[in-house]
Amino acid sequence: MTKYISDVLNVSKENADKIRIDYWQKYGSTLRGLQINHRIQTNDFLKKTHNLKKIESKITPLRYIKKIMKSIREDKIVLTNAPKHYAKFVLKKMGICHHFKKIICIEDNFYIPKPNQNVFKRVKKLPYEKFILIDDNKENLKQAFLCGFITIHLSSIREQNKYINFRLNQLNKILKLKNI
């Protein structure tokens, strides 16, 4: 992503990395910041920055992931700021794609990323009684909580926030959660 920004904006890699981080923090995704501030070609960005060949060797399924998926009997949905081809590839590589009823990606949200509340409001229109967001990003969790989601913070950082219902330092600890 840094290389793409450096090439397209004609800036140093150091400045590109600062831009990438700044846009991710300010807009919820680097893509959104580039769209707003530089009118970049969205599909070109997604294709060049989400290269499947570069990540394939880095994907290793979590030890308990299949047990976790089977233990959650309710329908499961992926909500990601990643493009669809990337999300499906990762889920298939991990051997869990078939566990998800729906995969909602950046394209499905008109390239508007989490933590934008409209993303969570659109998800809440789906025909389910309960919505749970498991995420490592506190701003995503805050906005989801404000839209009525139950929130699970996946992090080793211990801090109290009224918008975090549960905190896990490892995903396999979800097996111990009751009454969610």
N, C-alpha and C positions, 0 to 999 in steps of 0.2 A: 504494500500500500504506500509506503514511504517512497519507494522508487517511482511509482505511478505519479504521485503528487510532484515529486522532484522533476520528472520529465514533462508533465503537462503544464505545470506552473513556471517551469524554468527557474527553480530555486535549488539551493544546496540541499543535500540529504538531511543535514541538521535542521534547516528551516522547515523542510518538508515534514520531518518527524514532529516538530513543534506544532505545525499546522494540523497534522493528523490528530494529535492528542487534544489540542484546543477544540477542534470541531467535534470530536467525540464527546468531550465534556460539555460543550455548549449546546450542541444540537441533538445529542443522543446517538449520532453516528457520524463518521467522517464523511460518508456519502452526502448526508443532508447538508452539512456545512459547505461542501464543494458545489452542491447544486445551488444553494442560495448565494454564495459569494463568487462563484466562478462559472456557473452555468455549464458544468461539464456534461459530457455525454454519459448518461446513467448506465446504459447497457455496456458501453465500452469499459467503464470503471469496474462494474461487477465482474465482467469476463476476465479482465486483466488482473484484478486483485484477489480473485477467488479461484486460483488455479488448482484443480484437483490433483494433478500430478505432484505438485509441491507438498501437499498435505498428506497424501495417501500413507506414506511411511510413518507419519507421526500419529496416526489414529490407532489407538489400542483400546479395546473394550475394557471397561471397568470390571473388576472381578465379580461383583455382585449385580451387575446391571440387568441381566435376564431375570434373576430372582426378584429384583425390585420391580421390574415391569410386570411380572406375573402377579405380584402381591397387590398391585393397585388394580382393583377390579373395574373401577369406573373408566369411562372413555378418557383417553389421554390425547392431548393436543400439544404440538410444538408451536411455540410463538417465538420467532427469531427475527433478528435484523439481518440475517444472512440471506443471500439469494436462494431460490428454490433448488437449483441444481446442486448447490453446495450442501445445503441442509440434508437433502435426500441422500447424497453420496455419503456423508458422514454417518447418518443413521443406518444406512445399509451396511457400511463397513463395520459398524459396531454390532450388527446383527439384531437391531431392535426396530427397524423401520415399520415392520408389520404390527407392532404394538400400538401405533398411533392412528387414531381415527382421522386426524387432519393435521396437516403441516401448514401453518400460516407464516409466510415469509414476507420479506420487505416489499416484493412486488404486489402481494395481496393487499398491502396497506398503502398502496399508491406511493411507495418509497418514503413514507413517513415512519420513522423508527419509534420503538419503545425509547424513552419513557412517555411519549406523547399520550395524553389521556384518551384521545380519540381511538387509538389502537386498542386500548383495553375496553372502551365502550363498545367497539365493534365486536369484540370477542364475547362480551356479555350478552349480545343479541342471539348467540347460539342457544339451542334448546337444552340447556343444562341448569340444574338447580344450584350447583356448587362450582366455584372457580377457584383454583389454587395455582398460585404462581411460585415456582421454585426458581430462584435467580441469585446471582452473586452481585448484582448491581443494586445498591440501595435506592437509587432514584427510580429505577423500574419498579421496585417493590413498593415504594411510597405511592407512586401514581396508581398502581394496581390496587393497593389497599384503599385509596380514596375512591376507587370505582367499585368497591365491594368484594374484592378478591381476598381470600385467605392467603397470607404470604409466608413463604419459607425462605429464609436467608441462608444460602450455602456459603459459609465463610468461617474461618477460624477466628475472626475478629469478634471479640465480645463487647458489645455495647447495647444499651437499651434504646429502643425506638418504638414509639406507639404504633408504628405502621408495620412492624415485623411481628407476626404471630408466633413463629417458631424459628429457631436457629439451629442449623446443622453444620458441623465442621467436616462431615463426610456424607456423601449421598446415601451410603448403605444404612445410615442411622434412621432413614425414613421408615425402615422396617419396624422400628420401635415406637413410632408415633401412633398414638391412639386418638380416636375421636376428632379426626379432622375432616 
